[in-house]
Amino acid sequence: MADEINTLEDLKDAVTDNIGAVQGVETEMTPREPVRDDLGRSYATGKRKDAIARVWIKPGSGKVTVNGKPQNDYFARPVLQMILAQPFSITGTEGQFDVTATVKGGGLSGQAGAVKHGVSKALQLYDPSLRGALKAAGFLTRDSRVVERKKYGKAKARKSFQFSKR
């Protein structure tokens, strides 16, 4: 060994010298670039249960359209409307983006979750500085819980038929 490491200072120097020597690894983090199409929109796909939502966002007045209908008509329950508003309230961008979404599959609750997931992903693509807040709130993670399948010999996934001893 040409360079003996006897003290902590020698170890520190050796480590800082070799950090840049690792091949294939960039030492500086490159900032994320915004991803937008020719019309200034960002696109993302959101999923929840069996629902799949295709979401486009662009700067605007805060109008949300789902399957060609206004948000209040498609998601009539206030809870579902609140779910759609969460990504904007977390990032502080209420009323700044117009959302156009097409969603299919599943029920209303799953569809609202899918649109929320798609909006969150599209927001972080449009403005990468919002990624930290969305990730901390857990909105960028796909909720992978789905309905458990029915098993043979059972009434439902786990429910058994009534047991008769005699």
N, C-alpha and C positions, 0 to 999 in steps of 0.2 A: 504494500500500500504506500503510495507516494505521499498522500495527505493523511496524516494521523489525526484522528478526532479525539482529543483528550478532554476538552472542556465544553461547556454548553455554548460558549461563543463560537467555537469551531463548528459545532453541530449546526448552529443557526446559520452561519455563513455557508456551509455546505448545502443546506436545504434551500436557501434563497438562490444560490447559484444554479441549482439543478431544476428549479421550477420551470424555467423556460426551455429546458432541454428535453422535456417529455414530448415525443413526437405525436402529431395528430391532435393535440389539445391546444386550443387557443387560450392564452393567458388572460385576455381581456374579453369581457362580455360585450357582444355586439347588441346594440339596442334593437328592439323589435320595430319593424316597419309597418305602417298602416296598410291594410289590404282593402282596396276599393276598386270597383269596376269603373267603366267609362262614364257612367251616370252619377258617380260619387256615392254609390251604395256599397254596403258590406253585406255579405251573404253568409249564413251559417245554417246548419241542420241541427235541430234539437230533438231529443228522444226521451220518452218516459212511458213506462209500461209498454203497451202496443201502439202508442201514438207516435207519429213522425211528423215534425213540423219543419217546413222550409221557410226561413225568415230572412227578409231584406230590411235593412234600416238605412235611412238617409236623413240628413238634417231637415228639420221641419218644425211643425207646430205641436207635435205630440199626438197626431192622429194615428190610431191603431186599427188596422183592417185585418180581419181574420176570415179567410175563405170568401172574400168579397163583401162581407158584412161589417158594420162597425162593431167594435169590441163589446159595447153594451148590449147589442142584439145577440151576438153569438154566445158570449159568456154572460148570461143574465144574472147569475148569483154573484153577490158582492165579494165573496171569498175568492172566486176565480179571477175576478178583476184585480183584486189585491195581489194575487200571485203574479199576474202579468206586470204589475207596477213595481214589484220588488227590485229588479235589477236597476231600474232608473232611480229609485229612492236611495239605494245603497251608494250609487255612483254620483248622486246629486245632479242628474241630467233630466229631471222631469220636464216634459214639454219641449225638449230640444230635438227629438228625433221622431220621424214618422216611421211606423212599422207596417210592413205588408207581410202577411203570413198565410201559407196554405198548410193545412193540417189534416191528416187522415188517420184512421185507425183508432182503436180504443174508445174510451168514454170522455166526457167533458173534463173530468179531473185530470186524466192522463194527458189530454190535449193541452190543457192550460199549463201543465208542467213541462210539456214538450216545447211550447212556445216560449216559456220563461227560459228554458235551457238554450234555445236558439237565439233569443234576444241577448242573453248574457254572452254567448260566444261571438255574436256579431258585434256587440259593443266593444269587446276587447280587441277584435280585429280592426274596427274603425279607429279606436283610440287606445293603443297599447298601454298607456299610462293608467287606464282603468282596471288593468288585469289584477293588480294586487288586491283591490277592494273586492272584486268579484270572486277571486280565488279564496280569499279569507272567509267570505260568506258561504262558500261551497256551491256557488251557482255554476261553475264551469265543469263540475263533476257530474257525469251522467248517473242518475239514480238507477242502479241495475236491478232493483227489486221487481220481479215479475210474478204473476200468479203461478202457484205450484200446480203441476199437472195432476189430473185425477188418476188414481191407481185402480187396477182391476181388483174386484172383491171388496171394494169400499164404496160408500155412498158418494163421497167427495174426495178431496185430496187425502184427508186424514180421518174423516168421520166414518165410523163403522156402522153397519146395520145393527139393529137391536139384537142383543145376545139372548138366546133362549136356552136354558139349561136342560129343559125336558120338552 
